[in-house]
Amino acid sequence: MTHPILSLQATLVAALAADAALTALIGADAVFDAPPKGRRPPYVVVARHDLAPRDGDETPGHEHRVVLHAWAAEASRKAVLAIADSVVAALTGADLDDELAVTHRRHERTETATDTGSGFARAAIALRFFTEPA
C-alpha cells in the first residue's frame, strides 16, 4: 500500500483539479503537489501535509493535517478568498475515498496575506482529515 500521505495527497490534488468551480478561477493544470518554479499565479499548492496515527480498536487510522496555499494573480483578498472558498467546498464535498476511506474532514481555518516579495495575495487553508484503509 502507498504511504497514507501520498495516497490522500494524490486524491486531494485530483479532486481539486477536477473541480469546475476551482478551475474556472485558476485555470486547468494549476493544482500542484509542490510549489511550481517560475509559474505565475493563480494556482493552488499543497504546502504541508502532516500525519499522526489514530488507530481504532480494530482498524489502523491516521489524522492528516493539510495546509494548502492558494495564490491569486493580484494583491486582492477578494480574489484569493474566492479561490480558497472553492478549495474548501471541493474538498469538503467531494468523494475522496480511494486507497483510503476518508472518515472525517474539516476546514480548520483560512489565513490571508499579501506576499511582500511578489505582491500577490495568498491564502493558507488548513484542513483536517481522518482516514483508514478502504
C-alpha positions, 0 to 999 in steps of 0.5 A, a space after each residue: 500500500 502507498 504511504 497514507 500521505 501520498 495516497 490522500 495527497 494524490 486524491 486531494 490534488 485530483 479532486 481539486 483539479 477536477 473541480 469546475 468551480 476551482 478551475 474556472 478561477 485558476 485555470 486547468 493544470 494549476 493544482 500542484 503537489 509542490 510549489 511550481 518554479 517560475 509559474 505565475 499565479 493563480 494556482 493552488 499548492 499543497 504546502 504541508 501535509 502532516 500525519 499522526 496515527 489514530 488507530 481504532 480498536 480494530 482498524 489502523 487510522 491516521 489524522 492528516 493535517 493539510 495546509 494548502 496555499 492558494 495564490 491569486 494573480 493580484 494583491 486582492 483578498 477578494 480574489 484569493 478568498 474566492 479561490 480558497 472558498 472553492 478549495 474548501 467546498 471541493 474538498 469538503 464535498 467531494 468523494 475522496 475515498 480511494 486507497 483510503 476511506 476518508 472518515 472525517 474532514 474539516 476546514 480548520 481555518 483560512 489565513 490571508 496575506 499579501 506576499 511582500 516579495 511578489 505582491 500577490 495575495 495568498 491564502 493558507 487553508 488548513 484542513 483536517 482529515 481522518 482516514 483508514 484503509 478502504 
